[in-house]
Amino acid sequence: MTAVAVGSGYECHRCGAVASAGLVRVPRAWGSGGEAMAEAAALPLSFPEASIVVCDSLEEQTAAIARGLPQRPLVLGCCCCAHTGAIKGLAARGGRLAVIWLDAHGDLNTAATSPSGNAWGMPLRVALDEGMVDVSRVALVGARNLDPPEAEFIAAAGIDDDVERALTTADGVYVALDADVLAPGEISCFMPEPGGPSVDEAVALLQRLAACGTPLAGMGLTGLRPDADPAALTRITTAVGL
């Protein structure tokens, strides 16, 4: 399906199917060993496609996502760097954006602190350092494998997993969900970590988030493998109202 914007919704110009988000596919991982994630950007989801973003540099990718972002995006990225462009584009529209980051990892490294040098360990820090979102409107949920510099930054910045607190002063919210936030075996993902919620528990959390009443500005799904179950992803997107 190819998306045609119709107000705040989307319609496939060919079959007439209507959805509440336009799908943005981002099939590139910015780190070594990310080929499986790149393939996962082609997973079938029943949303009209707004764009496919393939660029030669991460900076170009971020700018292209931000520039071509549909009114309400569902970003199907390979690595979490795809979220940066979505947050940048949404923040540029004005209003106070909250970001709920669900991930087994912090994604709060910098080039100087990252043990691996992989850019996919830095996107939330980039969004904060570049002023795309205020730290007071960020919740980091499910993180359980943090590098020491990330733990130090979290303590200094006052970041926690309190979703309601992050939404208190927000006009809209972007939900960034890396599939590795889930318990191993719940869904096929790139870097599973022991612990974490089941799909049922994640759905309940997202339903609680939706019930807070802050409008959903968009959502991103990342860190998946190509054999991930699309039905589980549909349950997750449905929980936030997509």
C-alpha positions in Angstrom: 0.0 0.0 0.0 1.2 3.5 -0.8 0.0 6.1 1.6 -2.0 9.2 0.7 -2.6 11.5 3.6 -6.2 12.1 4.4 -6.4 14.5 7.3 -4.7 12.8 10.2 -5.2 9.4 8.7 -3.9 7.6 5.6 -5.5 5.8 2.7 -4.1 3.4 0.2 -4.7 5.1 -3.2 -5.1 1.7 -4.8 -7.2 -0.5 -2.5 -8.8 2.2 -0.3 -7.6 0.7 3.0 -7.5 3.3 5.8 -5.0 3.4 8.6 -4.0 5.8 11.4 -0.3 6.0 10.5 1.9 6.1 7.5 4.7 3.5 7.4 8.3 4.7 7.1 10.7 1.9 6.3 14.4 2.5 7.2 16.4 -0.5 6.0 19.9 0.3 7.2 21.8 -0.5 10.4 24.6 1.8 11.5 26.9 -0.7 13.0 28.7 -4.0 12.4 26.6 -7.1 12.2 23.3 -5.4 11.5 22.4 -7.2 8.3 19.5 -9.1 9.9 18.0 -5.9 11.2 18.2 -4.4 7.8 16.2 -7.3 6.3 13.6 -6.9 9.0 12.7 -3.4 7.7 10.7 -5.3 5.0 8.4 -7.1 7.5 4.8 -7.0 6.3 2.7 -4.6 8.4 -0.8 -3.5 7.3 -0.1 0.3 7.1 0.1 2.3 3.9 3.7 3.1 3.1 4.7 6.7 3.3 8.4 6.3 2.4 11.5 4.1 2.3 14.6 5.9 3.5 18.0 4.6 2.3 20.9 7.0 2.6 24.7 6.9 2.4 25.3 8.5 5.9 23.5 8.5 9.2 23.3 12.3 9.1 21.6 12.1 5.7 19.2 9.4 7.0 18.2 11.5 10.0 17.6 14.5 7.8 15.6 12.6 5.2 13.4 10.9 7.8 12.7 14.2 9.5 12.0 16.0 6.3 9.6 13.4 4.8 7.9 12.4 8.0 4.1 11.7 7.6 1.7 13.4 9.9 1.6 10.4 12.2 4.5 8.0 11.4 5.1 4.3 12.2 8.8 3.9 11.7 10.0 0.3 10.9 13.7 0.7 11.3 16.5 -1.7 11.5 18.5 -0.1 14.3 17.5 2.5 16.8 19.1 5.3 14.8 15.9 5.5 12.9 14.2 7.0 15.9 16.5 10.0 15.8 15.1 11.2 12.5 11.5 10.7 13.7 12.1 12.6 16.9 13.8 15.4 15.0 10.9 15.7 12.6 8.2 15.6 15.2 10.0 18.1 17.5 10.3 20.6 14.6 6.5 20.8 14.4 6.4 22.6 17.7 4.8 21.7 21.0 6.4 19.8 23.9 7.3 16.3 22.7 7.7 13.4 25.1 9.7 10.3 24.2 9.1 6.9 25.8 12.1 4.8 25.0 11.5 1.0 25.5 14.8 -0.8 25.2 17.0 -3.3 27.1 19.9 -0.9 26.5 20.3 2.7 27.3 21.3 4.0 23.9 22.8 6.9 25.8 26.5 6.5 24.8 28.5 9.1 22.9 31.2 8.4 20.4 33.7 8.9 23.3 32.1 6.5 25.7 30.8 3.7 23.5 32.7 0.4 23.9 31.7 -0.8 20.5 31.6 2.4 18.5 28.3 1.3 17.0 26.0 4.3 16.4 22.9 2.3 17.4 24.1 2.7 21.0 23.8 6.5 20.9 20.5 7.7 19.4 18.7 8.7 22.6 21.7 10.6 23.7 21.9 12.4 20.3 18.2 13.4 20.7 18.9 14.8 24.1 22.2 16.5 23.3 20.8 18.1 20.2 17.8 19.5 22.1 15.2 17.4 20.1 13.5 16.5 23.4 13.9 17.7 27.0 15.2 15.2 29.5 12.2 15.9 31.8 9.9 14.4 29.1 11.9 11.2 28.6 11.2 7.8 30.2 13.6 4.9 29.7 11.7 1.7 30.2 13.1 -1.8 30.4 16.8 -0.9 30.3 18.8 -3.6 32.1 22.2 -3.7 30.3 23.8 -0.3 30.7 27.4 0.7 30.2 28.9 2.5 33.2 29.0 5.9 31.4 25.3 5.4 30.6 24.4 4.7 34.2 26.3 7.8 35.3 24.5 9.9 32.7 21.1 8.5 33.8 21.8 9.3 37.4 23.0 12.9 36.6 20.2 13.7 34.3 17.4 12.2 36.5 16.1 9.9 33.9 13.8 7.1 35.1 11.1 4.7 33.8 8.1 6.8 35.0 5.9 7.1 31.9 3.3 9.2 33.6 5.9 11.7 34.8 7.4 12.1 31.3 3.9 12.8 29.9 2.9 15.4 32.5 3.8 18.4 30.5 3.8 16.9 27.0 1.6 17.9 24.0 2.5 14.7 22.2 4.5 11.5 22.6 6.7 9.4 20.4 7.1 5.7 21.5 10.4 4.1 20.5 10.3 0.4 21.0 13.4 -1.8 20.4 12.2 -5.4 20.4 15.0 -6.4 22.7 13.1 -4.7 25.5 11.0 -7.9 25.6 12.0 -11.1 27.4 14.1 -13.5 25.2 11.9 -15.7 23.1 8.9 -13.3 23.0 9.8 -12.0 19.6 12.8 -12.5 17.3 15.2 -9.6 17.9 18.8 -8.7 17.4 20.2 -8.3 20.9 18.0 -10.1 23.4 18.8 -9.6 27.1 17.8 -11.7 30.1 14.7 -10.4 31.9 12.2 -8.0 30.4 8.4 -8.0 29.9 6.4 -10.4 27.9 4.4 -9.2 24.9 1.3 -9.2 27.1 3.0 -7.1 29.7 4.3 -4.7 27.1 0.9 -4.4 25.6 -0.6 -3.6 29.0 2.1 -0.9 29.6 1.4 0.7 26.2 -2.4 0.6 26.9 -1.7 2.4 30.2 0.4 5.0 28.3 -2.5 5.5 25.8 -4.9 6.0 28.6 -2.9 9.0 29.9 -4.5 11.0 27.1 -1.4 12.5 25.6 -1.8 12.4 21.8 0.4 9.8 20.1 2.7 11.7 17.7 4.2 8.5 16.3 5.9 5.2 17.0 9.0 3.3 16.0 9.8 -0.4 16.0 13.5 -1.4 15.8 15.9 -4.2 16.5 13.9 -6.9 14.8 15.0 -9.9 12.9 13.3 -10.8 9.6 11.5 -13.8 11.2 9.8 -11.7 13.8 6.0 -12.4 14.0 4.1 -9.5 12.4 1.0 -10.5 14.5 2.9 -9.6 17.7 3.9 -6.3 16.2 0.3 -5.6 15.3 -0.7 -6.2 18.9 1.9 -3.7 20.0 0.9 -1.0 17.6 -2.8 -1.6 18.4 -2.1 -1.0 22.1 -1.2 2.6 21.4 -4.1 3.2 19.1 -2.5 2.6 15.7 
